Amino acid sequence: MSSPEGVTYRVVVGKIGLDGHDRGAKIVARALRDAGFEVIYTGLHRTAEEVARAVVDEDADAVGISSLSGAHLTIFPKLLAALDAEGVDDVVVFGGGIVPEADRATLAAAGVARVFTPGAATQAIAEWLRATLDAREG
């Protein structure tokens, strides 16, 4: 799939909270970069407010959060609230990690566009994100 002519999407990838497992986030960040996205990785142990601020500062089109600690029902709502507080309502929020199916439905209802679980192909993540952002661009 190709993006609208001349469009390079910007994606913030982050780790919120005390979860120190960032290998998956780095792999996804690298795969998105290799797929033509401009990627900003915020690093470990960020607050939801720091990640939301990075989204604003970087004029990002999407933000992806990795959660392996089991705190996804806290982390994602905090990020959504922080984005709302920054006046951001047009960013695609997605994530990955250990998130049970029932919790994925809860996160989707809250506004998380998609949650990828361990083993998801990085190419599939990039293709989904590109298609989602292309559809948003119209």
C-alpha positions in Angstrom: 0.0 0.0 0.0 1.2 3.4 -0.7 0.5 6.6 1.2 -0.9 9.7 -0.4 1.8 11.3 -2.5 4.5 13.0 -0.4 3.2 11.9 2.9 5.6 10.5 5.5 3.7 9.5 8.6 5.2 10.3 12.0 4.8 7.8 14.8 5.8 8.1 18.5 6.6 4.8 20.2 6.8 4.8 23.9 7.0 2.9 27.2 4.8 4.3 30.0 5.4 3.4 33.6 7.9 1.1 35.3 7.8 -1.6 32.6 11.4 -2.0 31.6 10.9 -4.5 28.8 11.5 -2.5 25.7 12.8 -5.0 23.2 9.4 -5.3 21.4 9.0 -1.6 21.3 12.4 -1.2 19.7 11.7 -3.9 17.2 8.4 -2.3 16.2 10.0 1.1 16.0 12.8 -0.2 13.7 10.3 -2.1 11.5 8.1 1.0 11.1 11.2 3.1 10.3 12.2 0.5 7.7 8.7 0.6 6.3 9.1 4.4 5.6 7.6 5.9 8.8 9.4 8.6 10.7 9.7 7.2 14.2 10.4 8.9 17.5 11.1 6.5 20.4 10.6 8.1 23.8 12.6 5.6 25.8 11.7 3.8 29.0 9.9 4.9 32.1 7.9 7.8 30.6 4.7 9.2 32.0 1.6 9.4 29.9 2.0 13.2 29.9 5.5 13.0 28.6 4.4 10.7 25.7 1.4 13.0 25.0 3.8 16.0 24.9 6.1 14.1 22.5 3.1 13.5 20.2 2.3 17.2 20.2 6.0 18.3 19.9 6.6 15.9 17.0 3.3 16.6 15.3 2.8 12.8 15.2 0.1 11.0 13.3 0.1 8.0 15.6 1.4 6.8 19.0 2.2 3.2 19.8 2.6 2.0 23.4 4.2 -1.3 24.5 2.8 -2.8 27.7 4.1 -6.0 29.2 3.6 -5.3 32.8 -0.1 -6.0 33.1 -0.8 -2.3 33.6 -2.5 -1.7 30.2 -5.9 -0.9 31.7 -4.2 2.0 33.6 -1.6 3.1 31.0 -3.7 3.4 27.9 -6.5 5.4 29.7 -3.9 7.7 31.2 -2.4 8.3 27.7 -5.8 9.0 26.2 -6.6 11.5 29.0 -3.2 13.1 28.5 -3.7 13.4 24.8 -7.2 14.9 25.5 -5.6 17.4 27.9 -3.2 18.4 25.1 -6.1 18.9 22.8 -5.1 16.0 20.6 -8.0 14.1 19.0 -6.7 13.1 15.6 -3.9 10.7 16.5 -4.2 7.0 16.0 -3.4 5.2 19.3 -2.3 1.6 19.1 -0.3 -0.8 21.3 1.2 -4.1 21.8 2.1 -6.5 24.6 0.5 -9.0 26.9 -3.1 -7.9 26.8 -5.9 -10.4 27.3 -8.7 -10.5 24.6 -11.3 -9.1 27.0 -9.1 -6.2 27.9 -8.5 -5.5 24.2 -12.2 -4.9 23.8 -12.2 -2.6 26.8 -9.3 -0.6 25.3 -11.0 -0.5 21.9 -14.1 1.0 23.5 -11.9 3.6 25.2 -10.3 4.7 21.9 -7.3 2.4 21.3 -7.4 1.6 17.6 -5.6 -1.8 17.8 -3.6 -3.9 20.2 -1.0 -6.3 18.8 -0.1 -9.3 20.9 3.3 -11.1 21.0 4.2 -12.8 17.7 2.4 -10.2 15.5 4.4 -9.8 12.4 6.1 -6.4 12.2 5.1 -6.2 8.5 1.5 -6.6 9.4 1.8 -3.9 12.0 3.3 -1.5 9.5 0.7 -2.4 6.8 -2.2 -1.9 9.3 -0.8 1.4 10.5 -0.3 2.7 7.0 -3.8 1.6 5.9 -5.3 3.2 9.0 -3.5 6.5 8.5 -4.2 6.5 4.7 -7.9 6.0 5.4 -7.8 8.9 7.9 -6.2 11.1 5.3 -9.1 10.3 3.0 
